[in-house]
Structure formats: structure tokens, C-alpha cells
Amino acid sequence: MTRYTSATDADREQMLAAIGVESTDELFAQIPKAVRLGRELELRPGLSESDVFERLGGLAARNAHADEEICFIGAGMYDHYVPAIVDAITQRSEFLTPYTPYQPEVSQGGLQVMFEFQTAMSELTGLPVSSAGLYEGPSSVASAGYLAVGATSRSRFVISRGVHPHSRETLATYAAGFGAEVVEVGLEDGLTDAAALAEAVNEDTAALFLQNPNFLGSVEDIEALGAAAKEHGALLVVAVDPMTLGVLRPPGASGADIAVGEGQPLGNRLDFGGPSFGFFCATEEHIRRMPGRIAGETVDADGRRGFVLTLQTREQHIRREKATHNICTAQALNALAGVIHLAWLGRQGFVELGELLLRRTAYARDRLAAVDGVELLHDAPVAREFAVRLDAPVAHVLDRCAAEGIAAGYPLGREYPEYEDALLVAITERRSKEDIDRLAEALEGAISAANGAFPANSTGKAPIPQEVGQ
């Protein structure tokens, strides 16, 4: 037996005998044969450590990443700059390796991180209570649905088609588990169809789900749309992009009962879709139904400031039937990265970053709209992301741009068949005016190539509109 083999054949036979089965195959008998692999795994013989390193390095080199390409892909995950201080602090062993802070007397650092994170998210969203973080954005949306069912004793959700597709899918998955109905409201000119939404919300609705900015990048009128929820006693749940909260009205000020979102833009890199964190904020009346954990501030026997886990709705801490979530340690480090990033920016810096995104997005929108073969998908106001239609197959355009080192955006047709010809373009502070100009030129070249030639009287380069700002 080697150090990498956890059990010998004799060990396995003893375990099978203890549970009363003849073979390992019997353990999987309930799995239909049609979905089984039906053959041995095609694994190469064991390699030396150096050979494995070279093999994995070669596979990794086939990936493209945001430090090699100019990345305009967004759709919920964004290529923001992560300051060096984030790594310097999150890689300290006291933050990198500890488990759940069961013993507050020896976990003050971790508990304070949770408390400071909660404070920051509460201030950003304009809601008085925040949990210590969840897995990611979509599960935060679904968890809000679970809370709404318990709070209202209703079992119907109304959700805008402008909410992130992954969030809508996750909510539908959760809803099936506790017998709730999900009703989807469509979009009109890039915004949630207000008339259809007002008609969809009724006395059976537990929660109305909106997103701001929505998946197409449009800034929604949350207060106006949310009036239907208030009228019928439903909860208003708003998913938000945290990086826009320095320039957009916070959900708490727009009547939201719950604000949730994806925290990746705060201090977390793209990491090939790797771990991030979700946030969950609410009004005080929902504090005992909130998922996850809430750290609180107190004083010790000598009157010194200290921190504790105040509320723990995890099945490991309370009777299983009373648990509202299974969140544990998984995302605490990512949430720490988020609060470090916010502290590094500061209040003024956070607002200035939001204003920078507005200016560069406005420039990019005008610049691309001036390209032959590109038109705006809608005219609604945007904050840091916008959609355009292309007069060429989107896949072809993306491939041509990729060959020039540009990840041009997210193809909306993947999630919205009605926008098969559309591209979602995201702007971060890492995308300079020169990057945007390169994207415009690459798009025009790709569209012209797809259509056989450059347009008449064209140099192959789009005219540059009046500069809006950098």
C-alpha cells in the first residue's frame, strides 16, 4: 500500500462484509445502466511527480486567462483589479487555514472579519442586517426564496427575466424542493415589463425577484417595479452588482426587503469560474430566518470589545428541522478578500470607481454603436455593462476577436434565444480607452470578414465618437 492508497483489497472486503454486500457494484445498483460509463476509466499508468507537473502545466497552458487577453466578458463575473494587499492578508495562516470559529475566545480575528464584512455590506445595500456571507450569488437568490416562503406562508415566486439565468435556475431548483411555483416576467426594451409584472404579482406571491442592473446591463426602476410586491404583501428581493452601489440608489432605499448578490467583483479574481462569495442583507424582521451566520459584537468580563457568533442557522448548531442553511466555512476567505478590497478603496474611492465605470461604459457604448454592423440592443440607461446586436454570427465574431487576443463579450444567445445575434459587453477599471478602441476595430474587422468584405468607403476602422471620459 502506498501513501496515496487509502484502502487495501482486504480493507475493502472487510468493509463490504460489515455492511452486508458482496461487491462495490452492489452499492451503485440503483443507478440506471443507461447513465453508467460501462467501462474502465482511461487513466494513464502512474507518473512521477515531475512528469505529472509537466503534464498538468501543458494542459493549463491551453487555457486563456484575463491577464493574457483583453477581457470584456461579464455576465456576473468581472475582471477587476485586485490590489496586492488582498493577497498579503488573505494568505496569512490565521485567515487561510482556520475552520469555523466555534470557540470565540480563540477566534476573535475571524469573527471580527465577519462583523466588519457584515457592516460593509449593510452600508452598501442600505439594509440593517447582513449575514457573514453565502456560497455565491445564485444560491443567495434561492435562499431568499426559502426565507420568503417561511415569512409569508405563500408558495409562489415572480421573477424578472432580467435576473441572472443561473439565479433563475437555482431558484427553480430550490422551489421544486419545497413545492413553490416560479412565474417569469419578460423584458421590454431591455427592462422588466412593468405591466406584465404588475399582473403577475398577486395575493399568493411570496416574493418578487428583480436585479439591478439587470442581466442586459439596464438600470431598473426598483421602487416603481416593487410597488406591486408591496401592494400584495409579498417580499421584494433585489439582486445587485456591488460595484455599482457607489453610484446607484441602494436597494434598501428603494423598498427592498432583501438584497442579495455575487461578491466576486470585490477582491476576487475570475479564477476560471472558481470560488467567490454571496452576500445576503435584509430588514431586521427577517433576521432569524436569514441563512448562514451572523457575527455580533459584545464585551468580555473585563469590558473589552469582543465578537461572537450571535445567530447560527446551520443544521450542525441547531435541530436539523429548524436549520435554514448549510453554509459553513467555505466562503469566509473570499468574503475577507471582499472587505479588504472595500477598505482599500474607502468610501470616496468606491464612489470614484463607480463613476469611472459609468464614464468608460458610456464611451464604449458610443464607440461600438458607431461600428458598421453593430447596434445597441436597447436604449435603457446602463452602469457598467451593455448589450449590442451584431450583423454577423456571434460565434464567428468571438473567434475572430479571440485570435487577436480579445475576449469580446458574452454571447446572449446562450441564455436568451431571442437575442441570438447579441453580445453582452462588460467594462471594468482594467479596460482602458485604448482597449475599447481595439475592441471596436476588432468587431468591425470580424463583422466585415463574416460578410465578405469591408463596407464601401470604409478603412476597416470605426469612427471614434466624441470622448466621454476615461
C-alpha positions as CSV (number, residue, x, y, z in Angstrom):
1,M,0.0,0.0,0.0
2,T,1.3,3.5,-0.9
3,R,0.6,6.8,0.9
4,Y,-1.8,7.6,-1.9
5,T,-3.9,4.4,-1.5
6,S,-6.4,4.8,1.3
7,A,-7.6,1.2,1.5
8,T,-6.2,-2.3,0.5
9,D,-8.3,-5.0,-1.1
10,A,-8.6,-6.7,2.3
11,D,-9.8,-3.4,3.8
12,R,-12.5,-3.1,1.2
13,E,-13.6,-6.7,1.6
14,Q,-13.9,-6.2,5.4
15,M,-16.0,-3.0,4.9
16,L,-18.3,-4.7,2.3
17,A,-18.8,-7.6,4.7
18,A,-19.7,-5.2,7.5
19,I,-22.5,-3.6,5.5
20,G,-23.7,-6.9,4.0
21,V,-23.0,-6.6,0.3
22,E,-20.9,-8.8,-2.0
23,S,-19.2,-6.2,-4.1
24,T,-18.8,-2.5,-4.7
25,D,-21.0,-2.7,-7.7
26,E,-23.9,-3.5,-5.4
27,L,-23.5,-0.1,-3.9
28,F,-24.4,1.5,-7.2
29,A,-27.2,-0.9,-8.2
30,Q,-29.9,1.8,-8.0
31,I,-28.1,3.9,-10.7
32,P,-29.7,3.1,-14.2
33,K,-27.3,1.3,-16.5
34,A,-28.1,3.8,-19.2
35,V,-26.2,6.6,-17.4
36,R,-23.3,4.5,-16.2
37,L,-19.9,4.7,-18.0
38,G,-19.8,1.0,-18.7
39,R,-16.0,0.8,-19.0
40,E,-12.9,1.4,-17.0
41,L,-11.6,4.9,-16.8
42,E,-9.0,5.8,-19.4
43,L,-6.3,6.6,-16.9
44,R,-2.6,6.5,-17.8
45,P,-0.2,4.4,-15.6
46,G,1.2,6.2,-12.6
47,L,3.7,9.0,-13.4
48,S,6.5,10.6,-11.5
49,E,5.9,13.9,-9.8
50,S,7.9,15.8,-12.4
51,D,6.0,14.1,-15.2
52,V,2.7,15.0,-13.7
53,F,3.8,18.6,-13.2
54,E,4.8,18.9,-16.8
55,R,1.6,17.2,-18.0
56,L,-0.7,19.5,-15.9
57,G,1.4,22.5,-16.9
58,G,0.8,21.7,-20.5
59,L,-2.9,21.3,-20.0
60,A,-3.1,24.6,-18.1
61,A,-1.2,26.4,-20.8
62,R,-4.1,25.6,-23.2
63,N,-6.4,27.9,-21.2
64,A,-6.7,31.6,-22.0
65,H,-7.0,34.0,-19.0
66,A,-7.7,37.6,-18.4
67,D,-4.0,38.5,-17.9
68,E,-3.3,37.3,-21.5
69,E,-6.5,38.6,-23.2
70,I,-8.3,41.9,-23.1
71,C,-11.4,40.7,-21.3
72,F,-14.8,42.2,-21.9
73,I,-16.7,39.2,-20.6
74,G,-19.0,40.0,-17.6
75,A,-22.4,38.4,-17.1
76,G,-21.9,38.3,-13.3
77,M,-18.2,37.7,-13.1
78,Y,-15.8,40.5,-13.9
79,D,-12.1,41.2,-14.5
80,H,-11.5,43.8,-11.8
81,Y,-8.1,44.8,-10.4
82,V,-7.4,43.0,-7.1
83,P,-5.0,45.1,-5.0
84,A,-1.9,43.4,-3.6
85,I,-3.0,43.9,-0.1
86,V,-5.8,41.4,-0.6
87,D,-3.3,38.5,-1.2
88,A,-1.0,39.8,1.6
89,I,-3.7,39.5,4.2
90,T,-5.8,36.5,3.0
91,Q,-2.7,34.3,2.7
92,R,-1.8,34.8,6.3
93,S,-2.2,31.4,8.0
94,E,-4.6,32.7,10.7
95,F,-7.1,33.5,7.9
96,L,-6.1,30.9,5.3
97,T,-6.3,27.7,7.3
98,P,-8.8,28.0,10.3
99,Y,-12.1,26.2,10.5
100,T,-15.5,27.6,11.7
101,P,-15.0,29.8,14.8
102,Y,-16.7,27.5,17.4
103,Q,-14.6,29.0,20.2
104,P,-14.9,32.8,20.2
105,E,-12.1,33.2,22.7
106,V,-9.5,31.9,20.2
107,S,-11.3,33.1,17.1
108,Q,-11.5,36.8,17.6
109,G,-9.8,37.7,14.3
110,G,-12.1,35.6,12.2
111,L,-15.2,36.8,14.0
112,Q,-14.1,40.4,13.6
113,V,-13.7,39.8,9.9
114,M,-17.3,38.5,9.7
115,F,-18.5,41.5,11.7
116,E,-16.7,44.0,9.5
117,F,-17.9,42.3,6.4
118,Q,-21.5,42.5,7.6
119,T,-21.1,46.1,8.4
120,A,-19.7,46.9,5.0
121,M,-22.5,45.0,3.1
122,S,-25.2,46.6,5.3
123,E,-23.8,50.0,4.4
124,L,-23.6,49.2,0.7
125,T,-27.1,47.8,0.4
126,G,-28.9,50.2,2.8
127,L,-30.3,47.4,4.8
128,P,-29.7,47.0,8.6
129,V,-28.8,43.3,8.8
130,S,-26.3,41.2,6.8
131,S,-25.2,37.6,7.2
132,A,-21.5,36.7,7.2
133,G,-21.7,35.5,3.5
134,L,-23.0,32.6,1.4
135,Y,-21.6,30.5,-1.3
136,E,-22.3,32.8,-4.3
137,G,-24.9,35.0,-6.0
138,P,-27.4,32.4,-7.4
139,S,-27.6,30.4,-4.1
140,S,-28.2,33.7,-2.3
141,V,-31.2,34.4,-4.6
142,A,-32.6,30.9,-3.9
143,S,-32.1,31.3,-0.2
144,A,-34.1,34.5,-0.3
145,G,-36.9,32.4,-1.8
146,Y,-36.8,29.9,1.1
147,L,-36.9,32.8,3.6
148,A,-39.9,34.3,1.8
149,V,-41.9,31.1,1.9
150,G,-41.4,30.8,5.7
151,A,-42.1,34.5,6.3
152,T,-45.3,34.7,4.2
153,S,-46.6,31.2,4.3
154,R,-47.1,31.5,0.5
155,S,-45.6,29.4,-2.3
156,R,-45.4,31.5,-5.4
157,F,-42.4,33.4,-6.8
158,V,-42.5,36.1,-9.5
159,I,-39.1,36.7,-11.1
160,S,-38.0,39.1,-13.9
161,R,-36.3,37.5,-16.9
162,G,-33.7,40.2,-16.3
163,V,-32.4,38.3,-13.3
164,H,-29.2,36.3,-14.0
165,P,-30.1,33.0,-15.7
166,H,-28.1,31.0,-13.2
167,S,-30.1,32.6,-10.3
168,R,-33.4,31.8,-12.0
169,E,-32.3,28.2,-12.5
170,T,-31.2,27.9,-8.9
171,L,-34.4,29.4,-7.6
172,A,-36.4,27.0,-9.7
173,T,-34.4,24.1,-8.3
174,Y,-34.9,25.2,-4.7
175,A,-38.6,25.9,-5.4
176,A,-39.2,22.4,-6.6
177,G,-37.9,21.1,-3.3
178,F,-40.5,22.9,-1.2
179,G,-43.3,22.9,-3.7
180,A,-43.2,26.6,-4.8
181,E,-44.3,27.9,-8.2
182,V,-42.0,30.2,-10.2
183,V,-43.6,32.7,-12.7
184,E,-41.3,34.5,-15.0
185,V,-41.9,38.0,-16.3
186,G,-40.4,39.1,-19.7
187,L,-38.4,42.1,-20.8
188,E,-39.4,45.0,-22.9
189,D,-36.8,47.3,-24.5
190,G,-34.1,45.9,-22.1
191,L,-36.2,46.4,-18.9
192,T,-38.6,44.3,-16.9
193,D,-42.1,44.6,-18.5
194,A,-43.8,46.6,-15.8
195,A,-47.4,45.9,-16.9
196,A,-46.8,42.1,-17.1
197,L,-45.1,42.2,-13.7
198,A,-48.0,44.0,-12.0
199,E,-50.4,41.5,-13.5
200,A,-48.2,38.5,-12.4
201,V,-47.9,39.5,-8.7
202,N,-51.0,38.5,-6.6
203,E,-52.1,37.6,-3.1
204,D,-50.4,34.1,-3.4
205,T,-47.0,35.6,-4.2
206,A,-44.3,35.1,-1.6
207,A,-41.6,37.2,-3.2
208,L,-40.9,39.3,-6.3
209,F,-37.3,39.0,-7.6
210,L,-35.6,41.8,-9.5
211,Q,-32.0,42.5,-10.5
212,N,-30.3,45.9,-10.8
213,P,-28.6,46.4,-13.1
214,N,-30.3,43.5,-14.9
215,F,-28.6,40.8,-16.9
216,L,-28.7,43.0,-20.1
217,G,-26.9,45.8,-18.1
218,S,-30.0,48.0,-17.8
219,V,-30.7,50.0,-14.7
220,E,-34.2,49.1,-13.4
221,D,-36.6,51.4,-11.6
222,I,-36.7,49.1,-8.5
223,E,-39.1,51.3,-6.4
224,A,-41.7,51.5,-9.2
225,L,-41.5,47.8,-10.1
226,G,-41.5,46.8,-6.4
227,A,-44.8,48.6,-5.7
228,A,-46.7,45.5,-6.9
229,A,-45.0,43.4,-4.2
230,K,-45.8,46.0,-1.5
231,E,-49.4,46.2,-2.6
232,H,-49.9,42.4,-2.3
233,G,-47.8,41.8,0.8
234,A,-45.0,40.0,-1.0
235,L,-41.3,40.4,-0.2
236,L,-39.2,42.4,-2.6
237,V,-35.9,40.7,-3.3
238,V,-33.3,42.6,-5.3
239,A,-30.0,41.1,-6.7
240,V,-27.4,43.8,-7.1
241,D,-23.9,44.2,-8.5
242,P,-21.9,45.6,-5.6
243,M,-19.6,47.6,-7.8
244,T,-22.5,49.8,-8.9
245,L,-23.7,50.7,-5.4
246,G,-21.4,53.7,-5.2
247,V,-23.4,55.4,-8.0
248,L,-26.8,53.7,-8.0
249,R,-29.5,54.0,-5.3
250,P,-29.1,51.2,-2.8
251,P,-31.8,48.5,-2.7
252,G,-32.7,49.3,0.9
253,A,-33.6,52.9,-0.2
254,S,-35.8,51.5,-3.0
255,G,-38.0,49.4,-0.8
256,A,-36.2,46.1,-0.9
257,D,-36.8,43.7,1.9
258,I,-33.8,41.5,0.9
259,A,-30.7,42.4,-1.1
260,V,-28.5,39.6,-2.4
261,G,-25.7,39.4,-4.9
262,E,-22.5,37.9,-6.3
263,G,-19.4,39.2,-4.4
264,Q,-16.8,38.2,-6.9
265,P,-16.1,41.7,-8.2
266,L,-14.9,42.6,-4.7
267,G,-11.4,41.4,-4.2
268,N,-11.8,38.1,-6.0
269,R,-10.3,37.2,-9.4
270,L,-12.1,35.4,-12.1
271,D,-10.1,32.2,-11.4
272,F,-11.7,30.3,-14.3
273,G,-15.1,30.5,-12.5
274,G,-13.6,29.5,-9.2
275,P,-14.8,30.2,-5.7
276,S,-16.4,33.5,-4.8
277,F,-18.9,34.5,-2.2
278,G,-22.5,35.6,-2.0
279,F,-24.0,38.3,0.3
280,F,-27.4,38.4,1.9
281,C,-28.9,41.5,3.6
282,A,-32.4,42.1,4.9
283,T,-34.6,44.2,7.2
284,E,-34.5,43.4,10.9
285,E,-37.8,41.5,10.9
286,H,-36.2,38.7,8.9
287,I,-33.0,38.3,11.0
288,R,-34.0,34.9,12.5
289,R,-34.8,33.4,9.1
290,M,-31.7,34.6,7.4
291,P,-29.3,31.9,6.0
292,G,-25.8,31.4,7.3
293,R,-24.2,33.0,10.3
294,I,-24.3,36.4,11.9
295,A,-21.3,37.6,14.0
296,G,-22.1,40.0,16.8
297,E,-20.2,42.5,18.9
298,T,-20.1,42.2,22.7
299,V,-17.8,42.8,25.7
300,D,-15.9,40.3,27.8
301,A,-15.8,40.1,31.6
302,D,-13.3,42.9,31.7
303,G,-15.4,45.2,29.5
304,R,-13.2,44.8,26.4
305,R,-14.7,44.7,22.9
306,G,-15.2,41.2,21.6
307,F,-17.0,39.2,18.9
308,V,-19.2,36.1,19.0
309,L,-21.4,34.1,16.6
310,T,-24.8,35.6,17.5
311,L,-27.1,33.6,15.2
312,Q,-26.2,30.3,13.6
313,T,-29.0,28.7,11.5
314,R,-26.9,25.8,10.4
315,E,-28.1,22.3,11.0
316,Q,-24.9,21.5,12.9
317,H,-25.7,24.1,15.5
318,I,-29.4,23.6,16.0
319,R,-32.1,21.0,15.5
320,R,-32.0,20.0,11.8
321,E,-35.7,20.8,11.2
322,K,-35.0,24.3,12.3
323,A,-32.0,24.9,10.1
324,T,-32.3,27.4,7.3
325,H,-29.0,26.8,5.6
326,N,-26.0,24.5,5.4
327,I,-23.4,27.3,5.0
328,C,-20.1,26.7,6.8
329,T,-16.5,27.9,6.4
330,A,-16.3,27.6,2.6
331,Q,-16.5,31.2,1.6
332,A,-15.2,33.1,4.6
333,L,-11.8,33.7,3.0
334,N,-13.4,35.1,-0.2
335,A,-15.6,37.4,1.8
336,L,-12.5,38.6,3.7
337,A,-11.0,39.5,0.3
338,G,-14.1,41.5,-0.5
339,V,-14.0,43.5,2.7
340,I,-10.2,44.2,2.3
341,H,-10.9,45.5,-1.2
342,L,-13.6,47.8,0.1
343,A,-11.4,49.1,2.9
344,W,-8.6,49.7,0.4
345,L,-10.9,51.7,-1.8
346,G,-12.5,53.6,1.1
347,R,-15.8,55.5,0.7
348,Q,-14.6,58.1,-1.7
349,G,-12.6,55.6,-3.7
350,F,-15.6,53.3,-4.1
351,V,-17.7,56.1,-5.4
352,E,-14.9,57.3,-7.8
353,L,-14.6,53.7,-9.1
354,G,-18.3,53.6,-9.9
355,E,-18.1,57.0,-11.7
356,L,-15.1,55.7,-13.7
357,L,-17.2,52.7,-14.8
358,L,-20.0,54.9,-15.9
359,R,-17.7,57.1,-18.0
360,R,-15.9,54.3,-19.6
361,T,-19.1,52.3,-20.3
362,A,-20.7,55.4,-21.9
363,Y,-17.6,55.8,-24.1
364,A,-17.6,52.1,-25.0
365,R,-21.3,52.1,-25.8
366,D,-21.0,55.1,-28.2
367,R,-17.8,53.7,-29.7
368,L,-19.3,50.3,-30.5
369,A,-22.6,51.8,-31.7
370,A,-20.6,53.7,-34.3
371,V,-19.2,50.5,-35.8
372,D,-20.8,49.3,-39.1
373,G,-22.7,46.2,-38.3
374,V,-23.2,46.9,-34.6
375,E,-26.3,48.5,-33.0
376,L,-27.5,48.8,-29.4
377,L,-29.9,46.1,-28.2
378,H,-31.7,48.8,-26.2
379,D,-31.5,52.4,-25.2
380,A,-32.1,51.9,-21.4
381,P,-29.5,53.5,-19.1
382,V,-26.6,51.3,-18.1
383,A,-23.9,51.4,-15.4
384,R,-21.1,49.1,-16.4
385,E,-22.4,46.6,-19.0
386,F,-24.4,46.8,-22.1
387,A,-25.7,44.7,-25.0
388,V,-25.3,45.1,-28.7
389,R,-26.6,43.3,-31.8
390,L,-24.1,42.1,-34.5
391,D,-24.7,41.9,-38.2
392,A,-22.8,38.6,-38.2
393,P,-22.8,35.3,-36.5
394,V,-21.8,36.0,-32.9
395,A,-19.6,32.8,-32.6
396,H,-17.7,33.8,-35.7
397,V,-17.1,37.3,-34.3
398,L,-15.9,36.0,-31.0
399,D,-13.5,33.6,-32.6
400,R,-12.0,36.3,-34.8
401,C,-11.6,38.6,-31.8
402,A,-10.1,35.8,-29.7
403,A,-7.5,35.3,-32.4
404,E,-6.5,39.0,-31.8
405,G,-6.3,38.5,-28.0
406,I,-9.6,40.0,-27.2
407,A,-12.4,38.3,-25.3
408,A,-15.1,40.4,-26.8
409,G,-18.0,39.6,-24.6
410,Y,-20.7,37.1,-23.6
411,P,-23.0,35.7,-26.3
412,L,-26.5,36.4,-25.1
413,G,-27.9,33.6,-27.2
414,R,-26.6,31.0,-24.8
415,E,-29.3,32.0,-22.3
416,Y,-31.7,34.1,-24.4
417,P,-32.7,32.5,-27.7
418,E,-34.5,35.8,-28.7
419,Y,-31.1,37.5,-28.6
420,E,-29.1,35.0,-30.7
421,D,-27.4,37.9,-32.5
422,A,-26.5,39.8,-29.4
423,L,-23.3,40.3,-27.4
424,L,-23.1,41.5,-23.7
425,V,-20.0,43.7,-23.2
426,A,-18.7,44.5,-19.7
427,I,-16.4,47.3,-18.6
428,T,-14.1,47.4,-15.6
429,E,-11.4,49.8,-14.5
430,R,-8.9,47.5,-16.2
431,R,-10.4,48.3,-19.7
432,S,-8.7,51.5,-20.9
433,K,-9.9,53.7,-23.8
434,E,-7.2,52.0,-26.0
435,D,-8.7,48.6,-25.1
436,I,-12.2,49.8,-26.1
437,D,-10.8,51.2,-29.4
438,R,-9.2,47.9,-30.1
439,L,-12.4,46.1,-29.4
440,A,-14.3,48.4,-31.8
441,E,-11.7,47.8,-34.6
442,A,-11.7,44.0,-34.0
443,L,-15.5,43.9,-34.1
444,E,-15.7,45.8,-37.4
445,G,-13.0,43.6,-38.9
446,A,-14.7,40.4,-37.8
447,I,-18.1,41.5,-39.0
448,S,-16.7,42.6,-42.3
449,A,-14.9,39.3,-42.8
450,A,-18.1,37.4,-42.0
451,N,-20.0,39.4,-44.6
452,G,-17.3,39.0,-47.3
453,A,-15.6,42.4,-47.3
454,F,-15.3,45.7,-45.6
455,P,-18.2,48.1,-46.2
456,A,-17.9,50.6,-49.0
457,N,-15.9,53.7,-48.3
458,S,-14.5,52.1,-45.2
459,T,-11.0,51.9,-44.0
460,G,-11.8,48.9,-41.8
461,K,-11.7,51.1,-38.7
462,A,-14.8,52.5,-36.9
463,P,-15.0,56.3,-36.5
464,I,-14.3,57.4,-32.9
465,P,-17.1,59.3,-31.3
466,Q,-16.6,62.3,-29.0
467,E,-14.8,61.1,-25.9
468,V,-17.0,60.7,-22.9
469,G,-14.2,60.2,-20.4
470,Q,-11.6,57.7,-19.2
